[in-house]
Amino acid sequence: MKRYILTGTPGSGKTSILHALKSQGYSVVEEAATDVIALEHRRGNLEPWMQADFIDKIIQLQKQRQIETGMCPDELQVYDRSPICAFALSRYLGYPPLFVC
């Protein structure tokens, strides 16, 4: 397995690099939290991180993206952040530890 995680501060270019790699044919797994927040905002929920199922929604989307991308286990994969980041976020928000695999 070849897995790489792009990490860094907001606005540092992680997603731009990921999109460039994807356009070159690399297998990528996009970050899920931003999309979950955007969806909740469109639904009128301005503070989705305050909901008890916020982390669950992120984990579910992240796992779905991993499964969709991981059809070839030997293939190189690049993650925009990672399940590890979702774990760190859950700890920061005071939720119990999660196992994301």
N, CA and C of each residue as an Amber inpcrd file, in Angstrom:
protein
   303
   0.8360000  -1.1830000   0.0000000   0.0000000   0.0000000   0.0000000
   0.8790000   1.2430000   0.0000000   0.5350000   2.1740000  -0.8380000
   1.2260000   3.4590000  -0.8940000   0.2040000   4.5430000  -0.6380000
   0.2390000   5.1080000   0.5620000  -0.7210000   6.1350000   0.9580000
   0.0460000   7.3630000   1.4390000  -0.3540000   8.5120000   0.9330000
   0.2630000   9.7720000   1.3230000  -0.8260000  10.7300000   1.7620000
  -0.5430000  11.5070000   2.7970000  -1.5030000  12.4610000   3.3470000
  -0.9550000  13.8680000   3.1530000  -1.7390000  14.7110000   2.4870000
  -1.3880000  16.1240000   2.3930000  -1.9650000  16.8050000   3.6260000
  -1.1380000  17.4980000   4.3510000  -1.6090000  18.1880000   5.5390000
  -0.9630000  19.5640000   5.5910000  -1.5870000  20.4600000   6.2950000
  -1.0580000  21.8130000   6.4090000  -2.1420000  22.7610000   6.8730000
  -1.7760000  23.9910000   6.9980000  -2.7110000  24.9980000   7.4930000
  -3.7580000  25.3290000   6.4360000  -4.9010000  25.8960000   6.8600000
  -5.9160000  26.3000000   5.8840000  -5.3270000  27.2760000   4.8590000
  -5.6630000  27.0490000   3.6010000  -5.2020000  27.9390000   2.5470000
  -3.7810000  27.7010000   2.0730000  -3.1670000  26.6040000   2.5200000
  -1.7670000  26.3590000   2.1460000  -1.6200000  25.6700000   0.7890000
  -2.7430000  25.2680000   0.1710000  -2.6670000  24.6950000  -1.1650000
  -2.8650000  23.1910000  -1.2520000  -3.2670000  22.5660000  -0.1530000
  -3.4490000  21.1080000  -0.1460000  -4.4240000  20.6510000  -1.2310000
  -5.5690000  21.2770000  -1.2720000  -6.5980000  20.8710000  -2.2270000
  -6.1640000  21.1730000  -3.6520000  -5.4850000  22.2730000  -3.8680000
  -4.9810000  22.6010000  -5.2090000  -3.9870000  21.5490000  -5.6880000
  -3.0960000  21.1370000  -4.8110000  -2.1250000  20.0910000  -5.1620000
  -2.8590000  18.7860000  -5.4570000  -3.8400000  18.4610000  -4.6270000
  -4.6090000  17.2290000  -4.8230000  -5.3010000  17.2350000  -6.1820000
  -5.9110000  18.3570000  -6.5510000  -6.5990000  18.4490000  -7.8400000
  -5.6120000  18.3190000  -8.9910000  -4.4160000  18.8920000  -8.8420000
  -3.3910000  18.7620000  -9.8820000  -2.9600000  17.2980000 -10.0290000
  -2.7780000  16.6110000  -8.9060000  -2.4150000  15.1860000  -8.9540000
  -3.5200000  14.3610000  -9.6030000  -4.7700000  14.6890000  -9.2510000
  -5.9070000  13.9690000  -9.8240000  -5.9510000  14.1630000 -11.3430000
  -5.6760000  15.3820000 -11.8000000  -5.7020000  15.6510000 -13.2440000
  -4.5890000  14.9050000 -13.9760000  -3.5580000  14.4930000 -13.2410000
  -2.4650000  13.7140000 -13.8270000  -2.7000000  12.2100000 -13.6980000
  -3.8780000  11.8340000 -13.1820000  -4.2380000  10.4260000 -13.1350000
  -3.9830000   9.7160000 -11.8170000  -3.5300000  10.4420000 -10.8080000
  -3.3160000   9.8200000  -9.5060000  -4.6420000   9.5820000  -8.8010000
  -4.6630000   8.5620000  -7.9650000  -5.8430000   8.2350000  -7.1680000
  -5.8460000   9.1380000  -5.9320000  -6.9210000   9.9140000  -5.7520000
  -6.9780000  10.8520000  -4.6390000  -8.2440000  10.6330000  -3.8160000
  -8.1540000  10.9610000  -2.5430000  -9.3030000  10.9140000  -1.6310000
  -9.4490000  12.3170000  -1.0680000 -10.5230000  12.9700000  -1.4640000
 -10.7270000  14.3520000  -1.0330000 -11.1970000  14.4150000   0.4110000
 -10.8820000  15.5130000   1.0660000 -11.2370000  15.7710000   2.4630000
 -12.7580000  15.8800000   2.5850000 -13.3180000  15.3900000   3.6730000
 -14.7690000  15.2970000   3.8250000 -15.3800000  16.4010000   4.6940000
 -14.6780000  16.8900000   5.6860000 -15.2790000  17.8230000   6.6480000
 -15.8130000  19.0820000   5.9760000 -15.0570000  19.6410000   5.0480000
 -15.4890000  20.8650000   4.3720000 -16.7990000  20.6430000   3.6280000
 -16.9220000  19.4860000   2.9770000 -18.1540000  19.1890000   2.2330000
 -19.3370000  18.9580000   3.1610000 -19.0940000  18.3190000   4.2990000
 -20.1710000  18.1180000   5.2750000 -20.6460000  19.4690000   5.8080000
 -19.7140000  20.3510000   6.1310000 -20.0720000  21.6770000   6.6360000
 -20.8520000  22.4550000   5.5700000 -20.3930000  22.4240000   4.3280000
 -21.0760000  23.1440000   3.2480000 -22.5000000  22.6180000   3.0540000
 -22.6730000  21.3080000   3.0870000 -24.0010000  20.7240000   2.9400000
 -24.9200000  21.1690000   4.0770000 -24.4140000  21.1300000   5.2990000
 -25.2180000  21.5480000   6.4470000 -25.5580000  23.0340000   6.3730000
 -24.6240000  23.8510000   5.9020000 -24.9080000  25.2790000   5.7370000
 -26.0330000  25.4870000   4.7290000 -26.0000000  24.7270000   3.6250000
 -27.0780000  24.8460000   2.6270000 -28.4190000  24.4310000   3.2190000
 -28.3880000  23.5560000   4.1960000 -29.6180000  23.1110000   4.8690000
 -30.0520000  24.0790000   5.9590000 -29.2880000  25.1520000   6.1590000
 -29.6400000  26.1530000   7.1560000 -29.0150000  25.9430000   8.5200000
 -28.1900000  24.9300000   8.6680000 -27.5140000  24.6670000   9.9370000
 -26.1640000  25.3780000   9.9180000 -26.0820000  26.5170000  10.6040000
 -24.8780000  27.3350000  10.5520000 -23.7600000  26.8620000  11.4700000
 -24.0500000  25.9670000  12.3930000 -23.0240000  25.4270000  13.2950000
 -23.1340000  23.9030000  13.3490000 -22.8640000  23.2210000  12.2580000
 -23.0420000  21.7620000  12.2330000 -22.1270000  21.0270000  13.2070000
 -20.9980000  21.6160000  13.5570000 -20.0630000  20.9940000  14.4960000
 -20.6540000  20.8900000  15.9000000 -21.7780000  21.5470000  16.1240000
 -22.4260000  21.4510000  17.4260000 -23.3790000  20.2520000  17.5140000
 -23.6450000  19.5950000  16.3940000 -24.5230000  18.4280000  16.3760000
 -23.7380000  17.1950000  16.8060000 -24.4060000  16.3310000  17.5420000
 -23.7540000  15.1160000  18.0450000 -23.2860000  14.1960000  16.9230000
 -23.9360000  14.2470000  15.7630000 -23.5650000  13.3440000  14.6720000
 -22.6290000  13.9820000  13.6460000 -22.0680000  15.1380000  13.9600000
 -21.1850000  15.8410000  13.0270000 -20.0000000  14.9720000  12.6090000
 -19.2910000  14.4210000  13.5730000 -18.1210000  13.5960000  13.2680000
 -18.5500000  12.3380000  12.5150000 -19.6840000  11.7590000  12.8970000
 -20.1830000  10.5670000  12.1940000 -20.3970000  10.8530000  10.7160000
 -20.9300000  12.0330000  10.3970000 -21.1600000  12.4030000   9.0000000
 -19.8390000  12.5280000   8.2430000 -18.8540000  13.1010000   8.8930000
 -17.5350000  13.2340000   8.2630000 -16.9320000  11.8560000   8.0210000
 -16.9820000  11.0100000   9.0480000 -16.4120000   9.6680000   8.9340000
 -17.1090000   8.8800000   7.8280000 -18.4230000   8.9680000   7.7730000
 -19.1770000   8.2330000   6.7570000 -18.7610000   8.6690000   5.3470000
 -18.6770000   9.9780000   5.1160000 -18.2860000  10.4710000   3.8000000
 -16.8370000  10.1140000   3.4860000 -15.9520000  10.2620000   4.4640000
 -14.5380000   9.9310000   4.2580000 -14.3860000   8.4520000   3.9130000
 -15.1000000   7.6060000   4.6410000 -15.0170000   6.1640000   4.3910000
 -15.5590000   5.8280000   3.0020000 -16.6660000   6.4540000   2.6190000
 -17.2370000   6.2430000   1.2840000 -16.2200000   6.6210000   0.2080000
 -15.5530000   7.7290000   0.3980000 -14.5570000   8.1750000  -0.5820000
 -13.3680000   7.2250000  -0.6320000 -12.9460000   6.7260000   0.5250000
 -11.8430000   5.7700000   0.5580000 -12.2160000   4.4940000  -0.1870000
 -13.4120000   3.9990000   0.0550000 -13.8640000   2.7610000  -0.5940000
 -13.9350000   2.9590000  -2.1050000 -14.5010000   4.0680000  -2.5370000
 -14.6160000   4.3450000  -3.9700000 -13.2530000   4.4510000  -4.6360000
 -12.2860000   5.0010000  -3.9230000 -10.9530000   5.1920000  -4.4800000
 -10.0870000   3.9530000  -4.3330000 -10.3800000   3.1370000  -3.3280000
  -9.4990000   2.0310000  -2.9790000  -9.7610000   0.7200000  -3.6740000
 -10.2900000   0.7460000  -4.8720000 -10.5770000  -0.5010000  -5.5750000
  -9.2980000  -1.2470000  -5.9530000  -8.2060000  -0.5310000  -6.1000000
  -6.9140000  -1.1460000  -6.4290000  -5.9760000  -0.9280000  -5.2430000
  -5.8820000  -1.8890000  -4.3280000  -5.1280000  -1.6680000  -3.0860000
  -3.6420000  -1.3880000  -3.2810000  -3.0590000  -1.7970000  -4.3970000
  -1.6350000  -1.5390000  -4.6150000  -1.3710000  -0.1720000  -5.2170000
  -2.4330000   0.4870000  -5.6280000  -2.3100000   1.7770000  -6.2800000
  -1.9510000   2.8640000  -5.2730000  -1.1300000   3.7990000  -5.7060000
  -0.7790000   4.9450000  -4.8680000  -2.0320000   5.7910000  -4.6390000
  -2.2500000   6.2090000  -3.3960000  -3.3660000   7.0830000  -3.0580000
  -2.8510000   8.3010000  -2.3090000  -3.4400000   9.4530000  -2.6110000
  -3.0890000  10.6960000  -1.9330000  -4.3510000  11.2270000  -1.2630000
  -4.2490000  11.5420000   0.0170000  -5.3780000  12.0320000   0.8120000
  -5.2240000  13.5280000   1.0700000  -6.3360000  14.2610000   0.9020000
  -6.3970000  15.6490000   1.3410000  -6.8230000  15.5790000   2.7980000
  -5.8800000  15.7780000   3.6690000  -6.0070000  15.4920000   5.0860000
  -6.2490000  13.9950000   5.1820000  -6.9760000  13.5240000   6.1530000
  -7.0980000  12.0790000   6.2760000  -8.0630000  11.7040000   7.3780000
  -8.3340000  10.4100000   7.5070000  -9.1250000   9.9520000   8.6520000
  -8.4670000  10.3270000   9.9790000  -7.1590000  10.4430000   9.9710000
  -6.4480000  10.8470000  11.1980000  -6.8710000  12.2540000  11.5960000
  -7.0860000  13.1170000  10.6200000  -7.5430000  14.4800000  10.9110000
  -8.9530000  14.4690000  11.4950000  -9.8100000  13.5620000  10.9950000
 -11.1580000  13.4430000  11.5560000 -11.0810000  12.9770000  13.0080000
 -10.1610000  12.0830000  13.2830000  -9.9520000  11.6270000  14.6530000
  -9.5160000  12.8000000  15.5410000  -8.5670000  13.5860000  15.0640000
  -8.0860000  14.7380000  15.8330000  -9.2100000  15.7430000  16.0620000
 -10.0340000  15.9650000  15.0430000 -11.1610000  16.8800000  15.1840000
 -12.1440000  16.3710000  16.2290000 -12.4210000  15.0890000  16.2200000
 -13.3600000  14.5320000  17.2060000 -12.8180000  14.7140000  18.6220000
 -11.5250000  14.5130000  18.7810000 -10.9150000  14.7210000  20.1030000
 -11.0070000  16.1900000  20.5070000 -10.7280000  17.0850000  19.5700000
 -10.7780000  18.5210000  19.8430000 -12.1790000  18.9480000  20.2660000
 -13.2010000  18.3880000  19.6120000 -14.5820000  18.7480000  19.9310000
 -15.1060000  18.0160000  21.1680000 -14.3000000  17.1180000  21.7430000
 -14.6850000  16.4430000  22.9700000 -15.5080000  15.1960000  22.7590000
 -15.5340000  14.6690000  21.5270000 -16.2640000  13.4320000  21.2680000
 -15.3880000  12.2500000  21.6230000 -15.9880000  11.0940000  21.9090000
 -15.1820000   9.9220000  22.2490000 -14.3060000   9.5110000  21.0760000
 -13.1970000   8.8190000  21.3500000 -12.3090000   8.3740000  20.2790000
 -13.0530000   7.5190000  19.2540000 -12.6950000   7.7130000  18.0040000
 -13.3170000   6.9580000  16.9030000 -12.2400000   6.1350000  16.2160000
 -12.6540000   5.0600000  15.6230000 -11.7440000   4.2620000  14.8290000
 -12.1730000   4.4000000  13.3840000 -11.2790000   4.9110000  12.5660000
 -11.5940000   5.1830000  11.1750000 -10.6620000   4.3570000  10.2990000
 -11.1950000   3.3160000   9.7270000 -10.3860000   2.4780000   8.8540000
 -11.1300000   2.1650000   7.5980000
